[in-house]
Amino acid sequence: MDGVLVDFVRGVDQYFGISYDEFPETQEDLPIWNWYTKFGITNKQVNDICISDFWLNLEWMYDGKEILKLVESFFGDNVFLLTCPMPNQESWTGKYLWIEKHLPQCKKRIIITHLQKSMFASEGRLLIDDKDDNKDDFVSAGGDAILVPRPWNRLSQFQTVTYLKRELMKRF
């Protein structure tokens, strides 16, 4: 969900009054980039704002609907949303409410868990994610994964939907 379909980063940035475009200039800066090192905002402060209303009111990623449509064109109803909640207990509810509001057809195909995404990896399963580590761990655990290009990962130089479509076509 977050970073692929839902614009979590923009929501946090807006809450704290940060410019959404404050991402690293170079790939070398990415491993250390986070809200704390860049703006002094702690994980606890981010977690504290992640109440159910925060999640419910997050916007789609600028290309989130297009990504979902593309993925569904390959897999139909066999698309599940695998997402990890924040430690804030309300994030579970908020994520579910966001799905209920924006993607009611997916309500029965959402997995909200603190388990590592790699726990769901197996042959024939594909993870589409925005985090480098999630992608790498899923592949290492025996699944397949596509990293969605975002400013905060190693594929930031690629155009998201074009890259994703090319990767899906290679596989299917």
C-alpha positions in Angstrom: 0.0 0.0 0.0 2.3 2.7 1.3 4.6 4.2 -1.3 3.0 2.1 -4.1 -0.7 3.0 -4.0 -1.0 5.3 -1.0 1.1 8.5 -0.7 2.3 8.0 2.9 5.4 10.2 2.5 3.3 13.1 1.3 1.0 12.7 4.2 3.8 12.8 6.7 5.5 15.7 5.0 2.3 17.7 5.0 1.7 17.0 8.6 5.1 18.2 9.6 5.2 21.1 7.1 8.0 19.5 5.0 8.5 20.1 1.3 7.6 16.9 -0.5 10.6 17.3 -2.8 13.2 17.0 -0.1 14.7 13.7 -1.4 18.4 12.9 -1.8 20.2 14.3 -4.8 22.2 11.1 -5.4 21.8 7.4 -4.9 24.7 7.4 -2.5 22.6 9.5 0.0 19.7 7.1 0.0 20.9 4.6 2.7 21.0 7.3 5.3 18.0 9.4 4.2 15.1 9.4 6.6 12.9 12.0 8.3 15.1 12.1 11.4 18.5 12.6 9.6 17.0 15.1 7.2 14.5 17.0 9.5 15.0 15.8 13.1 11.6 14.0 13.1 11.8 10.8 15.1 10.1 7.5 14.3 8.0 8.0 17.4 6.7 11.3 16.1 5.8 9.7 12.8 4.2 6.8 14.5 2.2 9.1 16.8 0.5 10.8 13.9 -0.5 7.5 12.3 -3.9 7.3 13.8 -6.8 5.8 11.8 -7.9 9.3 10.4 -4.4 10.0 9.2 -4.4 6.8 7.1 -8.0 7.2 5.9 -7.3 10.7 4.6 -4.1 9.9 2.7 -4.1 10.5 -1.0 -3.4 8.0 -3.8 0.1 8.1 -5.1 0.1 10.2 -8.3 0.3 6.9 -10.3 -1.2 4.5 -7.8 -4.5 4.0 -9.7 -2.5 3.4 -12.9 -0.3 0.9 -11.1 -3.3 -1.0 -9.7 -5.0 -1.1 -13.1 -1.8 -2.4 -14.7 -1.3 -5.1 -12.1 -4.9 -6.2 -12.3 -4.7 -6.4 -16.1 -2.1 -9.2 -15.5 -3.6 -10.9 -12.5 -7.3 -10.0 -12.3 -8.8 -10.6 -8.9 -5.7 -12.5 -7.8 -4.1 -9.3 -6.4 -3.7 -9.1 -2.6 -2.6 -6.1 -0.7 0.2 -7.0 1.8 1.0 -4.2 4.1 2.8 -3.7 7.4 1.2 -1.4 10.0 3.0 1.1 12.1 3.4 0.3 15.8 0.5 2.7 16.4 -2.5 0.3 16.8 -4.8 2.7 14.9 -2.8 2.2 11.8 -4.3 -1.2 11.3 -7.8 0.3 11.3 -6.8 3.3 9.2 -5.2 1.1 6.5 -8.4 -1.0 6.4 -10.6 2.0 6.2 -8.5 3.5 3.3 -9.1 0.2 1.4 -12.8 0.3 2.3 -13.1 3.9 1.0 -10.9 3.6 -2.2 -10.8 -0.1 -3.1 -13.8 -1.8 -1.6 -13.4 -4.7 -4.0 -10.1 -5.5 -2.3 -11.5 -5.7 1.3 -11.3 -9.5 1.3 -7.8 -9.4 -0.3 -5.8 -7.4 2.2 -3.2 -8.8 4.6 -2.2 -6.4 7.4 0.6 -8.0 9.4 3.8 -7.3 11.3 5.4 -10.3 9.7 8.2 -9.7 7.2 6.9 -9.7 3.7 9.4 -12.4 2.8 7.4 -14.8 5.0 4.9 -14.9 2.2 7.4 -15.7 -0.5 7.3 -18.8 -2.5 7.6 -19.9 -6.1 4.9 -18.3 -8.2 4.3 -15.4 -5.9 5.2 -11.8 -7.0 5.7 -8.9 -4.6 5.4 -5.4 -5.9 7.0 -3.0 -3.4 8.7 0.3 -3.0 11.4 -0.7 -0.5 14.7 -2.1 -1.6 15.0 -4.5 1.4 11.5 -5.9 1.0 12.2 -6.7 -2.6 15.6 -8.3 -1.9 14.4 -10.3 1.1 11.3 -11.6 -0.9 13.5 -12.8 -3.7 16.0 -14.4 -1.3 13.1 -16.3 0.3 12.1 -17.9 -3.0 9.6 -15.5 -4.4 9.8 -13.0 -7.3 9.6 -9.2 -6.7 9.5 -6.0 -8.6 10.7 -2.8 -7.1 8.5 0.2 -7.9 10.7 3.2 -8.8 10.4 5.9 -6.1 12.6 8.8 -5.1 13.6 6.8 -1.9 14.9 3.6 -3.6 17.6 2.5 -6.0 15.4 2.8 -9.1 14.6 6.5 -8.6 15.8 7.3 -12.1 13.1 5.2 -13.8 9.6 6.2 -14.8 7.4 4.0 -12.6 4.6 2.7 -14.8 6.8 2.2 -17.8 9.3 0.3 -15.7 6.6 -1.8 -14.0 4.9 -2.7 -17.2 8.2 -3.8 -18.8 9.0 -6.0 -15.7 5.6 -7.6 -15.8 5.8 -8.3 -19.5 9.2 -10.0 -19.0 7.7 -12.3 -16.5 4.2 -13.0 -18.0 
